Amino acid sequence: MPEARSALREVLPKRGQLSVEDVATLVLCKPKLLPLKSVTLEKLEKMQRAAQETVRRQEMAQREEPQQ
């Protein structure tokens, strides 16, 4: 398969020293930020707290019934 010729030719010096400069550059990417808590997660936590409070109240009511 024939190789494609590039528009630029490589030029090497016939005398002297050949030096190559490689400069490191920073590559910036988009930051990946995640929300600390989503609205849905907050709603679920609120529902869970309410359910736990209801269970706690029912348990306390059951403990008080036999004593009376």
C-alpha positions in Angstrom: 0.0 0.0 0.0 1.6 3.3 -1.0 2.1 5.8 1.8 0.5 9.2 1.6 2.9 12.1 1.2 2.6 14.8 3.7 2.6 18.5 2.8 5.5 19.1 5.1 9.0 17.8 4.5 11.4 16.9 7.3 14.6 18.9 7.1 17.7 17.6 8.9 20.8 19.7 9.3 23.9 18.5 7.5 26.3 20.0 10.1 25.9 20.8 13.7 23.8 19.4 16.5 20.2 18.4 16.2 18.1 19.4 19.2 14.4 18.7 19.9 12.4 20.8 22.3 9.5 19.1 24.0 7.5 21.5 26.1 5.1 20.0 28.6 1.7 21.7 28.5 -1.2 21.4 30.8 -4.3 19.8 29.5 -7.4 21.2 31.2 -10.5 19.1 31.4 -14.0 19.8 32.6 -14.4 19.4 36.4 -16.7 16.6 37.4 -18.7 18.0 40.3 -21.3 15.9 42.0 -24.1 17.3 44.1 -23.6 16.7 47.8 -27.2 15.6 48.2 -29.8 15.4 45.5 -33.4 16.6 46.1 -34.6 13.0 45.7 -32.2 11.7 48.3 -33.3 14.4 50.7 -36.9 13.5 50.3 -36.1 9.8 50.8 -34.2 10.6 54.0 -37.1 12.7 55.3 -39.5 9.9 54.6 -37.2 7.4 56.4 -36.9 9.7 59.4 -40.7 10.1 59.6 -41.2 6.3 59.3 -38.7 5.7 62.1 -40.4 8.3 64.3 -43.8 6.6 63.7 -42.3 3.2 64.6 -40.7 4.6 67.8 -44.0 6.2 68.8 -45.9 2.9 68.3 -43.3 1.0 70.3 -43.6 3.5 73.2 -47.4 3.2 73.1 -47.2 -0.6 73.3 -44.8 -0.4 76.3 -47.2 1.9 78.1 -50.3 -0.2 77.5 -49.3 -3.2 79.7 -48.3 -0.9 82.6 -51.8 0.6 82.8 
